[in-house]
Amino acid sequence: MDAHSRQRTPSLSRKVWQALTDPAHLRQWAPFEADGNLANVGTRVKLTTVGAPTPHVSETTVTRADAPEVLEYKWGGFDMRWQLEASAGGTRLTLWTNIGHRFISMGAAGWHICFDVLDHLLGGTPIGRLVGPDAVKFGGWQRLNVEYAKLFGMEKPNWPPQTAPES
C-alpha cells in the first residue's frame, strides 16, 4: 500500500535537504543509520535500521537526487520518495513510500514522530532520535497508531500486544 506523509517546516529547502541526505543529520532523527551521503545519484549506501530486534542492513542506490527538490532510493525493499516544496516561509516535506497493509498505521505513526523530531532539529531545538521500541513506548505513538488505522480504514491495531495478566 502506498502512503505519504507531509510536514511543513519553517526551514529552508537546502537545510531540509541536508537533513535528508547527510549521515550526521540522519543520525539525529531518522529510523536508520546511513554509511554514506544520499545526495548524489548512483551513490551506494548501507542503511541500518535503528532499534530493530535484530540488525537489519539493506544496501541501496540513490536513483534520483534533484537537490533540493526530490530524493529517491529504496530502504529495505520499500520505495522512498522525498519531495521538498517551498511553502510560505519554509518548506513542505512529503514522503511517499509503500508499506505493507498490516503495518501501515504503525509506519505512519513512526514517520509522524520522526517528522516531529526532524522539525525540532531544523528549528534548533533537537530532542534526539525517537524510533523503534523507544517510539512505541512514547504515549503519542499509541494515539497516532489508532488515528492512522482509522484514516486507512483498518481495525483498531493491537500493537504492541498486551501481555496477559499473571494468574
C-alpha positions as CSV (number, residue, x, y, z in Angstrom):
1,M,0.0,0.0,0.0
2,D,1.3,3.4,-0.9
3,A,1.4,6.0,1.8
4,H,2.5,9.6,2.1
5,S,3.1,12.0,5.0
6,R,3.5,15.7,4.9
7,Q,5.3,18.1,7.3
8,R,5.6,21.8,6.9
9,T,8.8,23.2,8.4
10,P,9.9,26.8,8.7
11,S,13.4,25.8,7.5
12,L,14.7,26.5,4.0
13,S,14.8,23.6,1.5
14,R,18.7,23.4,1.5
15,K,18.7,22.8,5.2
16,V,16.0,20.2,4.9
17,W,17.9,18.6,2.0
18,Q,20.9,18.3,4.2
19,A,18.9,16.7,7.0
20,L,17.6,14.1,4.4
21,T,21.0,13.2,2.9
22,D,23.8,13.8,5.4
23,P,24.6,10.8,7.7
24,A,25.3,13.0,10.7
25,H,22.0,14.7,10.3
26,L,20.1,11.5,9.6
27,R,21.5,10.0,12.8
28,Q,19.6,12.7,14.8
29,W,16.1,12.0,13.5
30,A,15.8,9.1,11.0
31,P,14.9,5.4,11.8
32,F,18.1,4.3,10.1
33,E,21.8,4.9,10.0
34,A,23.4,5.7,6.7
35,D,27.1,4.9,6.0
36,G,27.3,7.5,3.3
37,N,25.7,10.6,1.9
38,L,22.5,10.2,-0.1
39,A,22.8,13.5,-2.1
40,N,24.1,12.0,-5.4
41,V,22.5,9.7,-8.0
42,G,24.3,6.4,-8.2
43,T,25.7,6.5,-4.7
44,R,25.6,3.1,-2.9
45,V,24.8,3.3,0.8
46,K,24.1,0.8,3.5
47,L,21.1,1.7,5.7
48,T,20.9,0.1,9.1
49,T,17.6,0.1,10.9
50,V,17.8,1.6,14.4
51,G,16.0,-0.2,17.3
52,A,15.2,-3.4,15.4
53,P,15.3,-6.6,17.5
54,T,17.9,-8.0,15.1
55,P,20.2,-5.9,12.9
56,H,18.6,-5.1,9.6
57,V,21.0,-3.7,7.0
58,S,20.0,-3.0,3.4
59,E,22.1,-1.7,0.6
60,T,20.5,1.0,-1.6
61,T,21.5,3.1,-4.6
62,V,20.2,6.6,-4.8
63,T,18.1,6.7,-8.0
64,R,17.2,10.4,-8.0
65,A,18.7,13.3,-6.3
66,D,17.5,16.7,-7.7
67,A,18.7,19.0,-4.9
68,P,16.9,20.4,-3.1
69,E,13.6,19.1,-4.5
70,V,13.4,15.3,-4.9
71,L,15.3,12.4,-3.4
72,E,14.6,8.7,-4.2
73,Y,16.0,5.4,-3.1
74,K,14.9,2.1,-1.5
75,W,15.0,1.2,2.1
76,G,14.5,-2.4,3.0
77,G,12.8,-3.0,-0.4
78,F,10.4,-0.1,0.0
79,D,10.4,2.9,-2.3
80,M,11.3,6.2,-0.6
81,R,10.5,9.4,-2.4
82,W,11.1,12.7,-0.6
83,Q,9.7,15.8,-2.2
84,L,10.5,19.3,-1.0
85,E,8.5,22.3,-2.0
86,A,8.9,26.0,-1.0
87,S,6.0,27.0,1.2
88,A,5.1,30.2,3.0
89,G,8.4,31.0,4.7
90,G,9.6,27.4,4.8
91,T,9.5,24.0,3.2
92,R,6.7,21.4,2.7
93,L,8.3,18.0,3.0
94,T,6.4,15.0,1.6
95,L,7.4,11.4,2.0
96,W,5.9,8.8,-0.4
97,T,6.6,5.2,0.4
98,N,5.0,1.8,0.1
99,I,4.3,-0.1,3.4
100,G,2.6,-3.5,3.8
101,H,-1.1,-3.0,4.7
102,R,-0.7,-4.8,8.1
103,F,1.9,-2.2,9.1
104,I,0.7,1.0,7.5
105,S,-0.7,2.6,10.7
106,M,2.4,1.7,12.6
107,G,4.7,3.0,9.9
108,A,2.7,6.2,9.5
109,A,2.8,6.8,13.3
110,G,6.5,6.2,13.3
111,W,7.2,8.6,10.4
112,H,5.0,11.2,12.1
113,I,7.2,11.1,15.2
114,C,10.3,11.2,13.0
115,F,9.0,14.3,11.3
116,D,8.3,15.9,14.7
117,V,11.9,15.2,15.8
118,L,13.2,16.5,12.4
119,D,11.2,19.7,12.9
120,H,12.8,20.3,16.3
121,L,16.2,19.6,14.8
122,L,15.7,22.0,12.0
123,G,14.3,24.6,14.4
124,G,17.5,24.5,16.5
125,T,15.9,22.6,19.5
126,P,17.0,19.0,18.9
127,I,15.2,16.4,21.1
128,G,17.1,13.3,20.0
129,R,16.0,10.5,17.7
130,L,12.9,8.6,18.9
131,V,12.5,5.3,16.9
132,G,11.9,1.6,17.3
133,P,10.9,0.4,20.8
134,D,11.5,3.9,22.2
135,A,8.9,5.4,19.8
136,V,6.4,2.6,20.7
137,K,6.8,3.4,24.4
138,F,6.1,7.0,23.7
139,G,2.4,7.7,24.5
140,G,1.8,9.7,21.4
141,W,2.7,6.8,19.2
142,Q,-0.2,4.7,20.5
143,R,-2.6,7.6,19.8
144,L,-1.2,8.1,16.3
145,N,-1.3,4.4,15.5
146,V,-5.0,4.3,16.3
147,E,-5.7,7.6,14.4
148,Y,-3.9,6.4,11.3
149,A,-5.6,3.0,11.5
150,K,-9.0,4.9,11.3
151,L,-7.7,7.0,8.5
152,F,-6.7,4.0,6.4
153,G,-10.0,2.1,7.3
154,M,-8.3,-0.6,9.4
155,E,-9.3,-2.3,12.6
156,K,-8.0,-0.7,15.8
157,P,-4.5,-2.0,16.0
158,N,-3.5,-4.3,18.9
159,W,0.1,-3.1,19.0
160,P,2.1,-3.6,20.9
161,P,0.4,-6.7,22.1
162,Q,-0.9,-6.5,25.6
163,T,0.5,-9.2,27.9
164,A,-2.0,-11.4,29.7
165,P,-2.2,-10.8,33.4
166,E,-0.3,-13.3,35.5
167,S,-2.5,-15.7,37.5
